[in-house]
Amino acid sequence: TIPKHNLNFSPFPPLTPQNVAVIGAGAAGLVAARELRREGHKVVVFEREIKVGGTWVYNPSTESYPLGLDPTRVVIHSSLYASLRTNLPREVMGFRDYPFVVQRDPRRFSGHVEVLEYLNNFETEFGLGELVRLGAEVRRVWLEGGKWKIRSRMSVRGDLDEVYDAVVVCNGHYTEPRIAEIPGIETWPGLQIHSHNYRIPEPFQGQVVILIGSSASAVDICRDIAGVAKEVHVASRSVTYGPIGKLPGHDNMWLHSMIESAHGDGIVVFRDGSAVCADVILHCTGYKYTFPFLDTNGAVTVDDNPPSLSFVGLPWKVVPFPLCELQSKWIADVSSGRVSLPSSNEMMADVEAFYRNFNTSGIPKHYTHNLGDSLFEYNDWLASECECPPSDEWGKEMYSAASKNRKVRPETYRDKWDDEDLAAQAREDFECFSK
Ligand code: FAD
């Protein structure tokens, strides 16, 4: 297939073209490759799987250790479950100049297959395939003589060491499970699983399941399982939907506070004083950042040269695709010298002020990348640095309407909404991209 857009032609000749290695070919890696090429850099994308798409490549298999804690296990990258539909409306979810319009699945909150198809079309349309090395796992990244060395492994070829000017890390952060600490769990006889290894509800037929968490996946998975399980008990640190007790609309699902302790006779006690004898504890408790290949001798230093190690897609509570697109544009521009960084003193002062504010407000450090309410401010700052238009007003309003709707109507938010006017406005705006 001939790509519609020729990335070998850059409208602005780069000031300083770089040889850039991108690690990962999910949404972040693909858009990073596009932006770097657009700016005239030379790009190689390393992808350890045999397909592009990252999280959106559904894998029905699960890992051999259901909690996913054994460092020697064979890692399965994607955490998607079979029934997953997006938790964002498609109009806000897509890249800014390549809208996520209907491919096959006409729903506004589509199934996961539709998202993968969109990413595959994006790859084809911009001719990114020729930049991607599939089945190439980055094993080690280190600095040597002011350049980056990358050691990659392809099963057919073995290890290969190469030299790059810059590295853009796009390895995703929904693969390495974080689990809840439960006093007494060592003696508890049931099965523990992390949502990373949840695919379908059938294995939970007739069981008593405790699900820990209140994220988007927790809200979906507890309902998925309630269709077949005997009982589902949701333990939540932040009860965001309904009072503690039976969940409305379900005769076999209860909401509890967090778990207090687990016991050798199978009993699990909650902080609200209730207790159940459970077969399974399912941790929907999120993920850890991990960069096992990075070896920077404990320090990432930036001297006079353009900064050369960047990370795309780290923030959470965001709309990932457009955020990754803007971060990538900015990285491409900074790498070529089109955009300058503040001085390192200014940046350090900013970091210190940021954490002082965390300290005084009692916010834990692991919330560093939680953008939440600052999402659009952050995106618009990146956009202005790169001389791009700011976020559309309809997009901001739609994001906030969808977030509210998700909280108020967790059962039906994907099929009932009140922002049809915004969706119509979005579709009108998208017409300029179909020409
Ligand atoms: P990933 O998609 O994880 O891609 C990372 C890539 O890096 C992978 O292909 C991996 O194989 C590769 N890689 C990792 N390590 C190496 C290595 N050492 N060498 C080479 N390659 C490597 N976002 C939305 O916008 N809407 C949603 O509705 C939504 N729902 C979600 C539901 C779930 C259950 C999860 C887990 C996430 C969801 N997200 C959603 C967020 C989603 O993660 C982002 O949309 C997006 O896929 C992130 O892209 P990424 O490229 O940063 O990471």
Residues whose N, C-alpha, C, O or C-beta is under 5 A from the ligand:
A	BS01	FAD	I23 G24 A25 G26 A27 A28 G29 F46 E47 R48 E49 G53 G54 T55 W56 H77 S79 L80 R85 T86 N87 L88 M93 A136 E137 V138 C170 N171 G172 H173 Y174 S217 V312 G313 P320 F321
